[in-house]
Amino acid sequence: MMNNLATKMTTTKAPTMTEAKITARNVQVFYGDKHALKDVDIDIRPRSVTAFIGPSGCGKSTFLRCINRMNDTIASCRVEGSILIDAENIYDTKVDPVQLRAKVGMVFQKPNPFPKSIYENVAYGPRIHGLARNKAELDEIVATALQKAGLWNEVKDRLDAAGTGLSGGQQQRLCIARAVAVSPEVILMDEPCSALDPIATAKVEELIHELRENFTIVIVTHSMQQAARVSQRTAMFHLGNLVEENDTDKMFTNPDDQRTQDYIMGRFG
Ligand SMILES: Nc1ncnc2c1ncn2[C@@H]1O[C@H](COP(=O)(O)OP(=O)(O)OP(=O)(O)O)[C@@H](O)[C@H]1O
């Protein structure tokens, strides 16, 4: 027994701080006088999917937007505390939010392609960030991003067609291709499937599964089933507090916090 335990202890490496891709400490968010997020501490692991769950208004999207400083665009919003990505404080005055958002891409609830061609939707980011030296390189980046987003075969013969002419599910994968095209390290997804039908949802979930090999993904979802299907870690928010963060399997079978238990059993929210 002791031997088994000793073997387990030497072979199972405990997660350490250095393994975190994103480290948040004492994060507080205010909208004017409203204290929307209170004292959030979390370590988010690289190349894995972390799901944020919790009842409406608990602060999931607010915290997600802290990770690429999208809250900077809301005048009444104030963020305190620190968020490190690869040990760099993204709230440091030296950090350029535009560069940060290339490193930390975002996919929104409603697919929002630009009113331009499929090609231009994907090429826009790499072009403004100077990632291609010529048209051939840009073509390559666009094709690769569309392949990674699982959309290439459906659109390769009509790259000049309008992005807005695609189905909702295809538009969302186009937005994922747009995020992937600038080679981000983190992809934030705010309820990316809420406007999609079950088939399109399944495709996006499959895609999340594949993208996890190369990207750190954080997803806000109202669907417990989706969190269970796509994530390895789950964080539960309630009334502006992060009440529990755990392995997804444990979270949905034997959570530590009564509020998580009540939420996943549908007792509130
Ligand atoms: N732009 C804003 N201005 C003022 N208050 C806001 C703003 N955005 C969010 N809030 C408030 O902050 C709190 C957290 O909102 P947030 O959208 O982060 O919650 P959520 O958990 O993502 O909710 P939902 O699941 O409904 O999207 C809520 O009380 C909300 O009303």
The ligand as an SDF file (V2000), in Angstrom:
LIG
                    3D

 31 33  0  0  0  0  0  0  0  0999 V2000
  -21.1860   47.1560  -18.8900 N   0  0  0  0  0  0  0  0  0  0  0  0
  -21.7040   46.9780  -17.6620 C   0  0  0  0  0  0  0  0  0  0  0  0
  -22.1110   48.0290  -16.9280 N   0  0  0  0  0  0  0  0  0  0  0  0
  -22.6190   47.8820  -15.6860 C   0  0  0  0  0  0  0  0  0  0  0  0
  -22.7780   46.6730  -15.0780 N   0  0  0  0  0  0  0  0  0  0  0  0
  -22.4110   45.5900  -15.7620 C   0  0  0  0  0  0  0  0  0  0  0  0
  -21.8500   45.6690  -17.0850 C   0  0  0  0  0  0  0  0  0  0  0  0
  -21.5720   44.4130  -17.5100 N   0  0  0  0  0  0  0  0  0  0  0  0
  -21.9370   43.5930  -16.4980 C   0  0  0  0  0  0  0  0  0  0  0  0
  -22.4330   44.2790  -15.4620 N   0  0  0  0  0  0  0  0  0  0  0  0
  -22.9350   43.7240  -14.1830 C   0  0  0  0  0  0  0  0  0  0  0  0
  -21.9060   42.9440  -13.5900 O   0  0  0  0  0  0  0  0  0  0  0  0
  -22.4330   41.7340  -13.0700 C   0  0  0  0  0  0  0  0  0  0  0  0
  -21.7440   40.5530  -13.7410 C   0  0  0  0  0  0  0  0  0  0  0  0
  -22.1450   40.5360  -15.1100 O   0  0  0  0  0  0  0  0  0  0  0  0
  -21.5700   39.4890  -16.1610 P   0  0  0  0  0  0  0  0  0  0  0  0
  -22.1120   39.8420  -17.5030 O   0  0  0  0  0  0  0  0  0  0  0  0
  -20.1180   39.3830  -16.0030 O   0  0  0  0  0  0  0  0  0  0  0  0
  -22.2210   38.1350  -15.6180 O   0  0  0  0  0  0  0  0  0  0  0  0
  -22.3350   36.7160  -16.3210 P   0  0  0  0  0  0  0  0  0  0  0  0
  -22.1230   35.7330  -15.2550 O   0  0  0  0  0  0  0  0  0  0  0  0
  -21.4650   36.6490  -17.5080 O   0  0  0  0  0  0  0  0  0  0  0  0
  -23.8650   36.7290  -16.7530 O   0  0  0  0  0  0  0  0  0  0  0  0
  -24.6010   36.0020  -17.9790 P   0  0  0  0  0  0  0  0  0  0  0  0
  -24.4400   34.5470  -17.7290 O   0  0  0  0  0  0  0  0  0  0  0  0
  -26.0310   36.4560  -17.8260 O   0  0  0  0  0  0  0  0  0  0  0  0
  -23.9600   36.4730  -19.2350 O   0  0  0  0  0  0  0  0  0  0  0  0
  -23.9360   41.7840  -13.2970 C   0  0  0  0  0  0  0  0  0  0  0  0
  -24.5610   42.2560  -12.1370 O   0  0  0  0  0  0  0  0  0  0  0  0
  -24.0900   42.7750  -14.4280 C   0  0  0  0  0  0  0  0  0  0  0  0
  -25.3210   43.4330  -14.3610 O   0  0  0  0  0  0  0  0  0  0  0  0
  1  2  1  0
  2  3  1  0
  2  7  2  0
  3  4  2  0
  4  5  1  0
  5  6  2  0
  6  7  1  0
  6 10  1  0
  7  8  1  0
  8  9  2  0
  9 10  1  0
 10 11  1  0
 11 12  1  0
 11 30  1  0
 12 13  1  0
 13 14  1  0
 13 28  1  0
 14 15  1  0
 15 16  1  0
 16 17  2  0
 16 18  1  0
 16 19  1  0
 19 20  1  0
 20 21  2  0
 20 22  1  0
 20 23  1  0
 23 24  1  0
 24 25  2  0
 24 26  1  0
 24 27  1  0
 28 29  1  0
 28 30  1  0
 30 31  1  0
M  END
$$$$
